[in-house]
Amino acid sequence: MNITLRQLQVFESVARHLSFTRAAEELYLTQPAVSMQIKQLEQQVGLPLFEQIGKRIYLTEAGEEVRRYAQRISAELRELADGLEALRGLNSGRLRLTVASTANYFATDLLAAFTRRQPGVTFQLEVTNREGVIRRIQDNEMDLAVMGRPPEGLDVAAEAFMPNPLVIIAAPDHPLADGSPIPLERLQDELFVLREQGSGTRNAVQRVLEERGMNLRGGLEMSSNEAIKQSVQAGLGLGVVSIHTVALELELGRLRVLNVEGFPLERQWYLVHRSGKRLSPAAEAFRQFILDEAHRHWQVPETPGVAPPQEPPLQAVP
């Protein structure tokens, strides 16, 4: 016999529904196409597989026998698919992920959501500053990186997946924290608590101010967002941070977002890897998950008195 898998698939659907019409709908075929597949199968078997009594069809003895084998074959094919998925790494594997320190505020939530979908995948997660992320990319020591502005001068593939608005924060009792609009030039008189040189956040703000002929007046330099937030709460100056880092403090009223001209400063989070790198099955599955699901697992916090940022279209960086 020369029976095809397609014939068995069609037969199994008709046998389950005892209806050519419902089988055609399930398989997105026309009813004549279903009838043709069953006719060809019956020719191979040499016996009728269905009989019609009135308006209903029933399996013949030969049809019952073929159905048992068709079910076994379908089960074997499902097991084969599961086995191949495991070999492709979708149910196993190890992912090396490097994230910028600011991204760590949401990266663990995304990892947890992905792990619920792919519990067999394990992670090596490194949290570092921008320079550390760029070094890992350059040395090809990770599968994927999550960072702000992609590095220049490196041949990388970068895909934007979520907004990363930068805001200016102050202590609740700061004179500028009353929600009134603040001209950008007004900030020249203020002291700032800044990230270290080379920080993506610091670089982004400096570029904007330099376009207006302005400079940030740095009073303190910190290597972490937590240190900046605590310093700002203590009244040591203003700070510039990603909105993702201050959700709890805004909710508790410990910090305020200032209504400054040109802010929130629109940026994006990017998923980055070396161009031409062959991603492992686990890394590719995580990449696709991030691109499809990231926006569902994190909402930009509302900032009272400040218009919410408009999300620009996401574009991949070649």
C-alpha positions in Angstrom: 0.0 0.0 0.0 1.1 3.6 -0.7 -0.8 5.5 2.0 0.2 9.1 2.6 0.2 10.9 5.9 -2.1 13.5 4.4 -4.7 10.8 3.6 -4.5 9.5 7.2 -4.9 13.0 8.5 -8.0 13.6 6.5 -9.4 10.2 7.3 -8.8 10.7 11.1 -10.7 14.0 11.0 -13.6 12.5 9.1 -13.7 9.5 11.4 -13.6 11.7 14.5 -16.4 14.0 13.3 -18.3 11.4 11.2 -18.8 14.3 8.8 -17.0 15.3 5.6 -18.2 18.9 6.0 -16.8 19.4 9.5 -13.5 17.7 8.5 -13.2 20.1 5.6 -13.8 23.1 7.9 -11.2 21.8 10.4 -8.6 21.1 7.7 -9.4 24.2 5.7 -10.1 22.1 2.6 -13.1 21.9 0.3 -15.5 19.1 0.8 -14.7 17.6 -2.7 -11.0 17.6 -1.7 -11.8 15.7 1.5 -13.9 13.2 -0.5 -11.1 12.7 -3.0 -8.5 11.9 -0.2 -10.9 9.4 1.3 -11.6 7.8 -2.1 -7.8 7.4 -2.8 -7.3 5.9 0.7 -10.1 3.4 0.1 -8.5 2.5 -3.2 -5.2 1.8 -1.4 -6.9 -0.2 1.4 -9.1 -2.1 -1.1 -12.1 -1.8 1.2 -14.8 0.8 2.0 -14.0 2.8 5.1 -17.4 4.5 5.6 -21.0 3.6 4.9 -23.9 5.9 4.7 -27.3 5.2 6.3 -29.8 7.9 5.7 -28.0 11.2 6.1 -25.4 9.9 8.5 -22.1 8.1 7.9 -20.5 5.4 10.0 -17.2 3.6 10.0 -17.0 0.2 8.5 -15.0 -2.6 10.2 -12.1 -1.7 7.9 -12.6 1.9 8.9 -12.4 1.1 12.6 -9.1 -0.8 12.0 -7.6 2.1 10.0 -8.7 4.6 12.6 -6.8 2.7 15.3 -3.6 2.8 13.3 -4.2 6.4 12.3 -4.5 7.4 15.9 -1.3 5.6 16.8 0.6 7.2 13.9 -0.8 10.7 14.9 0.5 10.1 18.5 3.9 9.0 17.2 4.1 12.1 15.0 3.3 14.3 18.0 6.0 12.7 20.1 8.4 13.2 17.2 7.5 16.9 17.1 8.1 17.1 20.9 11.4 15.4 20.5 12.6 17.7 17.7 11.5 20.7 19.8 13.7 19.5 22.6 16.6 19.0 20.2 16.0 22.5 18.9 16.3 23.8 22.5 12.8 25.1 23.0 12.3 22.9 26.1 15.9 23.0 27.2 19.2 24.9 26.7 21.1 27.7 28.4 20.8 31.4 27.7 23.6 34.0 28.4 22.0 37.4 28.9 23.7 40.7 29.7 21.6 43.7 30.6 22.4 47.3 31.4 21.9 48.1 35.0 18.9 50.3 34.4 17.2 47.4 32.4 17.5 45.1 35.4 14.3 46.8 36.8 12.2 45.0 34.3 14.5 42.3 32.9 13.8 39.9 35.8 10.0 40.2 35.2 10.5 39.3 31.5 12.8 36.4 32.4 10.2 35.1 34.9 7.4 35.3 32.2 9.6 33.5 29.7 10.5 30.8 32.2 6.9 30.0 32.8 6.5 29.4 29.1 9.8 27.5 28.6 10.7 26.0 32.1 13.5 23.9 30.7 15.6 26.9 29.7 18.2 28.1 32.3 19.8 31.5 32.4 23.1 33.2 33.1 22.2 36.8 33.8 24.9 39.6 34.1 23.9 43.1 35.1 26.5 45.7 34.3 27.0 49.3 33.1 26.9 50.4 29.5 30.7 50.0 29.0 30.4 46.4 30.4 27.6 45.5 28.0 29.5 46.8 25.0 32.6 44.9 26.1 30.6 41.6 26.3 29.1 42.3 22.9 32.5 43.0 21.4 34.0 39.9 22.9 31.0 37.8 21.9 30.7 36.6 25.6 26.9 36.6 25.6 23.9 35.5 23.5 21.8 38.6 23.8 22.1 42.0 25.5 19.5 44.4 26.6 20.6 48.0 26.5 19.6 51.6 25.5 21.3 53.2 22.5 23.1 50.5 20.5 26.9 50.8 20.4 28.5 52.7 17.5 31.4 51.2 15.7 30.4 47.6 16.3 28.7 45.4 13.7 25.6 44.5 15.7 21.9 43.6 15.1 19.7 45.7 17.3 15.9 45.6 17.6 13.8 48.0 19.6 11.2 46.4 21.8 10.0 48.8 24.4 10.0 52.6 25.2 12.6 53.9 27.6 11.6 57.5 28.6 14.1 59.5 30.6 12.7 61.9 33.2 14.1 64.4 35.6 13.3 63.7 39.2 13.4 65.7 42.4 12.5 65.4 46.1 8.8 66.1 46.8 9.7 69.4 48.6 11.9 70.7 45.9 10.8 74.2 44.7 10.4 72.9 41.1 8.3 69.9 42.1 4.9 71.7 42.0 4.0 70.5 38.5 4.5 73.8 36.8 6.1 73.8 33.3 9.8 74.4 33.6 11.9 75.9 30.7 14.9 73.7 29.9 17.2 76.7 30.5 16.1 76.9 34.1 18.0 73.7 34.9 21.3 75.4 34.4 21.0 76.8 37.9 20.3 73.4 39.4 22.8 70.8 40.8 22.5 67.3 39.4 23.3 63.9 40.8 24.7 62.1 37.7 25.7 58.6 36.6 29.3 57.9 35.8 31.0 59.1 32.6 30.0 56.8 29.7 26.5 56.0 31.1 23.9 55.8 28.4 21.5 58.0 30.4 24.1 60.7 31.0 25.2 60.7 27.3 21.6 61.0 26.1 20.9 64.0 28.3 24.2 65.7 27.5 23.5 65.5 23.8 20.1 67.2 24.2 21.6 70.0 26.4 24.6 70.5 24.1 22.2 71.2 21.2 20.8 74.1 23.3 24.3 75.3 24.3 23.9 74.0 27.9 25.8 71.8 30.3 24.7 69.8 33.2 26.0 71.1 36.5 27.1 67.9 38.3 27.5 67.9 42.0 27.7 64.2 42.7 28.5 61.2 40.5 27.0 57.8 41.2 27.5 54.4 39.7 23.9 53.1 40.2 20.4 54.3 39.9 19.6 53.3 43.5 22.3 55.7 44.7 21.0 58.5 42.5 17.4 58.0 43.8 18.5 58.0 47.4 20.6 61.2 46.9 17.7 63.0 45.2 15.3 62.0 48.0 17.8 63.4 50.4 17.8 66.8 48.6 21.3 66.6 47.2 20.1 67.6 43.7 18.1 66.7 40.7 18.5 63.4 38.8 18.0 62.0 35.3 16.8 58.4 35.2 14.7 56.0 33.2 11.0 56.1 34.2 11.3 52.3 34.7 13.6 52.8 37.7 11.3 55.0 39.8 7.8 53.3 39.6 7.8 52.4 43.4 9.1 55.8 44.5 6.5 57.7 42.4 3.7 55.5 43.8 4.9 56.1 47.4 5.4 59.9 46.8 9.1 59.8 47.6 10.1 61.3 44.3 8.5 63.7 41.8 8.9 63.8 38.0 9.5 67.4 36.9 7.5 68.9 34.1 10.6 70.0 32.1 10.5 71.2 28.5 11.5 68.4 26.1 11.0 65.7 28.7 10.3 62.8 29.0 13.2 62.3 26.6 12.2 59.5 24.2 14.5 56.6 23.9 14.1 52.8 23.3 15.3 49.6 24.8 17.1 47.4 22.4 17.8 43.7 22.1 21.3 43.4 20.7 23.7 40.8 19.5 26.7 40.6 17.1 25.7 40.6 13.4 25.9 37.2 11.8 25.8 35.4 15.2 23.9 32.1 15.1 21.6 32.3 18.0 21.0 29.1 19.9 17.4 27.8 19.9 16.9 29.0 23.5 18.2 32.5 22.6 16.1 32.7 19.5 13.0 31.7 21.5 13.8 34.4 24.1 14.4 37.0 21.4 11.0 36.3 19.8 9.3 36.3 23.1 10.8 39.7 24.0 9.8 41.2 20.6 6.2 39.9 20.9 5.5 40.1 24.6 7.6 42.8 26.4 5.0 45.5 26.1 2.5 43.3 27.9 4.7 42.7 30.9 5.6 46.3 31.7 3.6 49.5 31.6 5.3 52.9 31.8 4.3 54.5 35.2 2.0 57.5 35.1 3.6 60.7 36.1 1.0 63.2 37.6 1.2 66.6 36.0 3.4 65.4 33.1 2.0 64.4 29.7 2.6 60.7 29.0 5.2 60.0 26.4 4.1 59.2 22.9 5.5 55.8 21.7 7.3 56.2 18.4 7.2 53.3 16.0 9.8 50.6 16.9 12.5 50.1 14.2 15.3 47.7 14.0 18.8 49.1 13.7 20.7 47.5 10.9 
